[in-house]
């Protein structure tokens, strides 16, 4: 029975994540094309995707490299964009922190926007899931997403400029994040954080080297935390 429930949890995760393939594929395809156009070899492009495995940070690094930004700015901006992974890890720890070290290491590597968004939503809505079921569900969400990220990055790197401009692959970037963020705006703090970060990102779009994103991220986190504090005080007797 235990083995059956674990398999069931894995396939539930797989099914829940499968729709993301329709945006991950063009997203990674676009990265492969842009990376090779920016001068990276196929090996360098694939190495970046496999090591970093974070689309937003990879696109940020590429754009800054094309602008001939200093290396320290490229690294700092990419790390800033990826700081959300630290928040993802902290959010998942209460649900997955008791797993064996080797499992946590694998899950840490495969913690991407899609796996986090689906997993934390599932774990919060189904608190009776056992630890093995949670691990299985998490790995299920990864299975259709990450292999396709690698595959279509390779395809994009190989075909390069052969992809016609009218395909407009860049549509996948905003759609991916909208699909992930929408279901997670469940509290006032979430809405405030999202609204403030979007507003600040637009207001500081003029800041060079995409540093406006860092300002927007910090501002959104501060606004969300402050909103949570205010709401908690109001709810207190």
C-alpha positions as CSV (number, residue, x, y, z in Angstrom):
1,X,0.0,0.0,0.0
2,X,2.8,2.4,0.9
3,X,4.6,1.8,-2.4
4,X,1.3,2.3,-4.3
5,X,0.7,5.6,-2.6
6,X,4.2,6.8,-3.3
7,X,3.8,5.9,-7.0
8,X,0.5,7.6,-7.1
9,X,2.0,10.8,-5.6
10,X,4.7,10.7,-8.2
11,X,2.3,10.4,-11.1
12,X,0.1,13.1,-9.6
13,X,3.1,15.4,-9.6
14,X,3.9,14.4,-13.2
15,X,0.4,15.1,-14.4
16,X,0.2,18.5,-12.6
17,X,3.5,19.6,-14.2
18,X,2.9,18.4,-17.7
19,X,1.0,21.5,-18.9
20,X,4.2,23.5,-18.1
21,X,6.0,21.7,-21.0
22,X,4.0,23.9,-23.4
23,X,5.8,27.0,-22.0
24,X,9.1,25.4,-20.9
25,X,9.8,24.1,-24.4
26,X,9.6,27.5,-26.2
27,X,11.3,29.2,-23.2
28,X,14.3,26.9,-23.3
29,X,14.3,26.9,-27.1
30,X,14.5,30.7,-27.0
31,X,17.4,30.6,-24.6
32,X,19.3,28.2,-26.8
33,X,18.9,30.4,-29.8
34,X,19.8,33.6,-27.9
35,X,22.8,32.0,-26.2
36,X,24.3,30.9,-29.5
37,X,23.6,34.2,-31.1
38,X,25.4,35.9,-28.2
39,X,28.5,33.9,-29.1
40,X,28.3,30.9,-26.8
41,X,29.1,27.5,-28.2
42,X,26.6,24.6,-28.0
43,X,28.7,23.1,-25.2
44,X,28.8,26.4,-23.2
45,X,25.1,26.9,-23.7
46,X,24.2,23.4,-22.5
47,X,26.7,23.8,-19.6
48,X,24.9,27.0,-18.5
49,X,21.5,25.3,-18.6
50,X,22.6,22.2,-16.8
51,X,24.6,24.0,-14.1
52,X,22.4,27.1,-13.5
53,X,19.0,25.5,-14.5
54,X,17.2,28.8,-13.9
55,X,15.8,30.5,-16.9
56,X,15.4,34.0,-15.5
57,X,18.9,34.2,-14.2
58,X,20.3,32.8,-17.5
59,X,18.5,35.4,-19.6
60,X,19.7,38.1,-17.2
61,X,23.3,37.0,-17.5
62,X,23.0,36.8,-21.3
63,X,21.6,40.3,-21.6
64,X,24.2,41.8,-19.4
65,X,27.0,39.9,-21.3
66,X,25.6,41.4,-24.5
67,X,25.8,44.8,-22.9
68,X,29.4,44.2,-22.0
69,X,28.6,44.6,-18.3
70,X,31.4,44.0,-15.8
71,X,31.7,40.4,-14.7
72,X,30.9,41.3,-11.1
73,X,27.6,43.0,-12.2
74,X,26.7,39.9,-14.3
75,X,27.3,37.6,-11.3
76,X,25.6,39.9,-8.8
77,X,22.5,40.4,-11.0
78,X,22.1,36.7,-11.8
79,X,22.5,35.8,-8.1
80,X,20.0,38.5,-7.1
81,X,17.4,37.1,-9.6
82,X,18.0,33.6,-8.2
83,X,17.7,34.7,-4.5
84,X,14.1,33.5,-4.8
85,X,15.5,30.0,-4.6
86,X,16.6,30.6,-1.1
87,X,13.0,31.7,-0.2
88,X,11.7,28.6,-2.0
89,X,14.0,26.4,0.0
90,X,12.9,28.0,3.3
91,X,9.3,27.5,2.3
92,X,9.7,23.8,1.4
93,X,11.9,22.9,4.4
94,X,8.9,22.3,6.8
95,X,7.6,19.7,4.3
96,X,10.8,18.1,3.0
97,X,13.4,19.0,5.5
98,X,13.3,15.6,7.2
99,X,14.2,13.7,4.0
100,X,17.6,12.0,3.8
101,X,20.5,14.2,2.8
102,X,21.0,12.7,-0.6
103,X,17.3,13.3,-1.4
104,X,17.5,16.8,-0.2
105,X,20.5,17.4,-2.4
106,X,18.7,16.2,-5.5
107,X,15.6,18.2,-4.7
108,X,17.7,21.3,-4.0
109,X,19.2,21.0,-7.5
110,X,15.8,20.5,-9.1
111,X,14.0,23.3,-7.2
112,X,12.8,25.4,-10.0
113,X,9.8,27.8,-10.2
114,X,7.4,25.1,-11.5
115,X,8.4,22.4,-9.0
116,X,8.2,24.8,-6.1
117,X,4.9,26.4,-7.1
118,X,3.1,23.0,-7.6
119,X,4.7,21.3,-4.6
120,X,4.1,24.0,-1.9
121,X,0.5,24.4,-3.1
122,X,-0.1,20.6,-2.9
123,X,1.6,20.3,0.5
124,X,-0.4,23.1,2.0
125,X,-3.7,21.9,0.7
126,X,-3.0,18.2,1.6
127,X,-1.2,18.3,5.0
128,X,-1.8,14.6,5.6
129,X,0.7,13.5,2.9
130,X,3.6,11.5,4.2
131,X,7.2,12.5,3.7
132,X,7.9,9.8,1.1
133,X,4.7,10.9,-0.8
134,X,5.9,14.5,-0.7
135,X,9.3,13.6,-2.0
136,X,7.7,11.5,-4.8
137,X,5.3,14.3,-5.7
138,X,8.1,16.8,-5.9
139,X,10.1,14.5,-8.2
140,X,7.0,14.0,-10.3
141,X,6.7,17.7,-10.9
142,X,10.4,17.8,-12.0
143,X,10.2,14.9,-14.5
144,X,8.3,16.5,-17.4
145,X,9.9,20.0,-16.9
146,X,13.7,19.7,-16.4
147,X,14.5,17.1,-19.1
148,X,12.5,19.2,-21.6
149,X,14.5,22.2,-20.5
150,X,17.7,20.5,-21.4
151,X,16.3,19.0,-24.6
152,X,14.9,22.2,-26.1
153,X,17.9,24.2,-25.0
154,X,20.0,21.9,-27.1
155,X,17.5,22.1,-30.0
156,X,17.6,25.9,-29.8
157,X,21.4,26.0,-29.7
158,X,21.6,23.7,-32.7
159,X,19.1,25.3,-35.0
160,X,19.9,28.9,-33.9
161,X,18.8,31.4,-36.5
162,X,17.0,28.9,-38.5
163,X,13.9,29.6,-36.3
164,X,11.8,32.2,-38.1
165,X,11.1,35.4,-36.2
166,X,7.3,35.1,-36.7
167,X,7.2,32.2,-34.2
168,X,7.8,34.8,-31.4
169,X,9.1,32.4,-28.9
170,X,9.6,35.1,-26.3
171,X,5.9,34.8,-25.5
172,X,6.8,31.9,-23.3
173,X,8.6,34.0,-20.7
174,X,5.7,36.1,-19.3
175,X,3.2,33.2,-19.7
176,X,5.4,30.9,-17.7
177,X,5.6,33.2,-14.7
178,X,2.0,34.3,-14.9
179,X,0.9,30.7,-14.8
180,X,3.0,30.0,-11.8
181,X,2.3,33.2,-9.8
182,X,-1.5,33.4,-10.4
183,X,-2.5,30.4,-8.3
184,X,-0.2,31.5,-5.4
185,X,-1.7,34.9,-4.8
186,X,-3.8,33.6,-2.0
187,X,-3.4,36.2,0.7
188,X,-3.3,40.0,1.0
189,X,0.5,39.8,1.6
190,X,1.0,37.9,-1.6
191,X,-1.0,40.4,-3.6
192,X,0.8,43.4,-2.1
193,X,4.3,41.9,-2.6
194,X,3.4,41.1,-6.3
195,X,1.9,44.6,-6.9
196,X,4.8,46.5,-5.3
197,X,7.5,44.4,-7.1
198,X,5.8,45.0,-10.5
199,X,5.4,48.7,-9.8
200,X,9.0,49.1,-8.7
201,X,10.3,47.1,-11.7
202,X,8.5,49.4,-14.1
203,X,9.6,52.6,-12.2
204,X,13.2,51.5,-12.1
205,X,13.4,50.0,-15.6
206,X,15.8,52.8,-16.5
207,X,18.5,51.6,-14.0
208,X,21.4,50.1,-15.9
209,X,22.4,46.4,-16.0
210,X,18.8,45.3,-14.9
211,X,19.6,46.4,-11.3
212,X,16.0,47.7,-11.2
213,X,15.0,44.0,-10.7
214,X,17.0,43.8,-7.5
215,X,15.3,47.0,-6.2
216,X,11.9,45.6,-7.2
217,X,12.6,42.2,-5.5
218,X,13.7,43.7,-2.3
219,X,10.8,46.2,-2.2
220,X,8.3,43.4,-2.9
221,X,9.7,41.3,-0.1
222,X,9.7,44.1,2.4
223,X,6.1,45.2,1.4
224,X,4.9,41.6,1.7
225,X,6.5,41.0,5.1
226,X,5.1,44.3,6.4
227,X,1.6,43.5,5.2
228,X,1.8,40.1,6.9
229,X,2.8,41.8,10.2
230,X,-0.1,44.3,9.9
231,X,-2.6,41.6,9.1
232,X,-1.4,39.4,12.0
233,X,-1.8,42.2,14.4
234,X,-5.3,42.9,13.2
235,X,-6.2,39.3,13.5
236,X,-4.9,39.1,17.1
237,X,-7.5,39.3,19.9
